[in-house]
């Protein structure tokens, strides 16, 4: 029987790998302000470098009116491929009788997607792709377009098992941030309901929404919550509990400073009492300030 040589830990290779891994956030940050080039091939090369070793990134090259070369990029599983084909690729490949193919004119005349958002930097491009929006880049154009055609599997709205009630609505928050904000907006219809969004997490870039009712929530309290969230420096936010530990005054206190709920009616009741709610992408648990932050 032949024995295999045991695996040996290569400390030098590991150290080099750690240095390389540690440099990834800085490399990603370098792309944030880098502007698109008019050379399409240069833009494609840059995006391929950013998303190296990523088999789920789809690159669809085609010609607009048979003349202008373009590329559509999206993440498989996060974008609506059928909607992309119907609302973007098919109209653009169809003859447009010699009309101008400037990026702004295409958005107004040819593309039937509900949202067509222009962008000029690779940072914006990566952000849109990560949120499921396909992006279109044309040759000889330093501006791209992102389309509101994101689509992924999501859990349906159900009554939260941990907070079931005898009376009241049977709805509960889900893991999808925009469904959660819409549940709150459906109850509190006033335009004084404000929802400010920020991204937290060096790698996850998790969307976090601060919800409050202007005029009921104290301005100093809202500013303090936003300030504490902006001070967070962490690789990733996977659940609202991460934020709870990082912004509360006394983490070891037996008295709660922040409460969590899965019920939209409970969240709205606290908003109407002048409190601030924090919604985190990827979790149904919404944080509510119950003890004034100092």
N, C-alpha and C positions, 0 to 999 in steps of 0.2 A: 504494500500500500504506500503510495507516494504522498508525503505530507506537503501541503502548500506552505510557502513562506508567509509568515504573519505580516499583516499590513504595518508599514512603518510610517510614523507621523513625520512629515517633512516640515520642520519648523520654519525653514527659510521660505519655502513655497507658501506656507500658510501666512507668514508675516507679509509677504509680498501681496498675497490675495487680500489681506486685511487692509493694507494701504490702498489697494485698488478699490475695494468696497467703500472705504472711508471717503474716497475722492468722488464717488458717484453723485452725492447731493450737490457738491460744488460744480461738477460738470453739468448737471441738470440746470443748476442756477445760471450757468453761463449762457444757456440757450434762451433764458427768459427774455432778454432784451435784444437778442440777435434778430435783425429784420430779414424778411424774405428778399431773395435776389430775383432779378428779372429773368435769369437763366433757369429754366425749369429743371434741367438736369442737376444743377447745383442744389436746388431746393430738395429734390428727391434724394440726392446723396446725403444731405444733412439729416433729413428725417429718417432715412435708413440707418444712419449712424446713431441717432438717438434711440431708435427702436431695434438695435442690433439683437440678434438671437430671439426674435419675437415672431413666432409662426402664426399668431392670430391677427397680425396686421395685414389687411388686404390692400393691394395697390392695383387700381384699375385704370389703365391708360387708354385713351381714345382721342379722336380728333373731332373738334367742333366745326361743323360745316365742311368737313373733309380737309380743313386747312390748319386751324390753330390746334396745336397739341395741348392736351390737358391730362391731368391725373386726378382721380378721386381716391381718397384714402379713408379707411374706416377700420374699426376693430370688430372682428367677427364675434357675434354674440351680444354686442352692445348696440348695434345699429340695425335699422329695419332694411334689410337687403331688398325686399320687394318694393318698398317705398323709394329706395334709392334708384332702382331700375326704372320705376314708373315716373317719378317726379323730377329726376335729375338727368340721368344718362340718356333716356329715350328722347326727351325734348331737346337736349343739346346736340345729339347726333343727327337730329332731323334737319333737313335743309331749311335755312332761314333767309334765302334769297338775297345773299350778299349783304345782309345787315351787319352793323358793327358788332364785334364780339368782345367789347370791353366788359370787364367783370361786373361793373355796376349795371350795365344795360342787360346783361344776361339775367341778373337777379330780378330785374323789373319785368322783363318781357317773356322769358323762356321757362324759368323754373317755378314750379307750382308748389313748392314746399312752403309750409306756414312761416317758417323762420329762415332767413338768409342773412347771416351775421358776417360782416367783413372783418378781417384781421390782417395784421401786417408783421407780426413777430412769430418766431417759432415757439415762444412760451405760450402765446394764445393758442396756437395750433395744437400743441401737446395737450393743453387743458381741455380744449373742445373734444379731441379724440378720446381722452380718458373718460369724458362724460358721455360718450356714445354718439357724438355728433360727427357725421362724415364731413370731410373737408375737401374742397375743390381748389386746385392750383393750376393756373394757366401759364403757358409760355409767354414771355415778354410782359408779364404782370407781376408787380411787387406786392399785390394784395390778393388774399385768398378769401374764400367763402366757406362758412360752416353752416350746415343745415340742421334744422330741428327734426331729425329723423332718428332719434335714439329710441331704442326699444329693447327691453330685456325681461326675463321672467321675474314676476313679482307675486308676493303673497296677497291674497284677497283680504278685504277688510272683515275682521271677525271680532267678536266680543272677547276682551282679554280675560283669560281664565283666572288670573290672580286678582282681578278687580271686578268680578261679576256683581251686578246689582239687581235688586228686585224691580226698581222703577228706573226710568231714564233710558237714554239711547243705548243700543247694543253694539256700538261701533268702537273700534280700538285702533290705535296707531299701528302702522306697519313699519317695515324696514326702508321704505321708499320715502325720501325726504319730501318731495313735492306732493305726494298723497297726504302726508301729515300736515303740511302747511295748508292744503286745501280744506282739510277737515276743520281746522281752526277758523279759516276764512269763511267757511259756510255758516258757522255759528255767529262769529263776530263780523258783521258785514260792513262796519264803519271803516272809512278810509283812514281813520286815526289809528287803526291797528297797523303797526309798523313791523316789518321783518327785514332785518339786516343780515347779510350773509358774509361769511369769511371762510377761508380755508386754513385748516390746522393739520400739521403732520408733514414732516419733510418728505416722506415716501408716499403716504396714503393720500395726502392732499384732501382730507375729509371736509366736506361742506358742513358748516355749522350755521344755524340760523338763530338770531336773537330776536325774540318776539316780545312786544310790549304794546300797550295802548298809550298813545301820546296824550298827556293831560292827566292820566291816572297814575302812571308810574313816575316816580321822582326822577328828574333828569340826572341828578348825581348818581343815583343807583344804576341807571342804564349805562352811564359813562364808566362807572367802576367795573361793571360786568364786562363791557367791551375791552377795557384796559387790561383786565386780568386774562381774558382770552387771548389778546394779542401778545401777552408776555410768554405764553406757553411755547416751549421749544422741545419738541419730541419727534421721534421718527414716525409714529403713526397713532391715530385715534381709531380704535376698533369698536368702542362702545362708549356711551355717555358716562360710565363710571370713571373712565380715565380723566375726563374733564372735571368731574366732581371732586376728585382727590387733589387736583392741581389748582383749583381756584378757591376752595373753602379756607376759612381762617384757621380753624383748629381741627385738623384731620382726626385727632385722637379723642375729641370730645364725644361724650355719650349722647349729647343733644344734637339733633339733626339741624344742619344749616341749609341743606338743599334736599328737597323731596323729589321723588320720581313718580311718574304716572304713565299709564298706557291709555288713559281715557281722554278723548278730546274735550268732553264736557267739564271734567275736573280741571284741565289745563285752562280752559276759557274762564271758568269761575275764578281761578287765581289771577288771571290777567285782568279781570274786571275789578279785582281788589287791589290793583296797582302793583302786582308782582311782575317779575320778568321770567320768561320761559326760554329754555335753551334746547333746540332741536338738533339732533346729530344724525347725519346720514348713516344708514346701516343698522339702526336700532329703533325699536318701538318705544323705548323709555325716554320720556321728555323730562328734563330737569326743571325745577321751579324753585326760585329763591324764596325761602320761608323765614330766614333770619337775615337782617340787613348786613351786607358786607361792609366792613370798615376799612 
